[in-house]
Amino acid sequence: MADLIVIAFDKESEAEAAYAKVQELQDDLIVQLVGLALVKVDEEGKTKVEYPGSGARIGAGAAGGALFGTLIGILFFVPLAGLVFGGLFGGLFAGLDKTGLDAQFRDRVKSTVSEGKSAIVIYATKLTEDKFAAALAPFNGKVVQTSLSEDVERELIHDLNNGQ
């Protein structure tokens, strides 16, 4: 089972510090990451996404990395669920609505990470919850979280590969 965790911050500096802390927690084996991103939304609603540099150890294979990238795109770049581009995204949205990433979760993320806010997005296969929570508590983030079973992850990766 994997966890998709979005932590929103009122201050960009808090998000940046939490982002660095998550990378430290990966090094300390408190969290095993498949994906990590820092998302900044400016006052006009434009979104900028940063990923760890090449020195960071993210345990994503090609399929897991593609899924994480697609999830970031769906959570932060698709303005309305009705504006779906192509059959791939249509099928993927249909698959998402059967998982913990349904429209309600996506709406909670969009309302939490609004104009002028920043967030970190964590896609983790393992984490020591008490240590992880304690390490990130000083940064005052608001957490939106869901879990994906291994079966759901496989289905979504299958959908991303056009059913192959």
Buried (B, 14 or more C-beta within 10 A) or exposed (E): EBBBBBBBBEEBEBBBBBBEBBBEBBEEEBBBBBBBBBBBBEEEEEBEBEBBEEEEEBBBEEBBBBBBBBBBEBBBEBEEEEEBEEEBBEBBBEBBBEBBBEEEBBEBBBEBBEEBBBBBBBBBBBBBEEBBEEBBEEBEBBEBEBEBEEEBBEBBBBBBEEEE
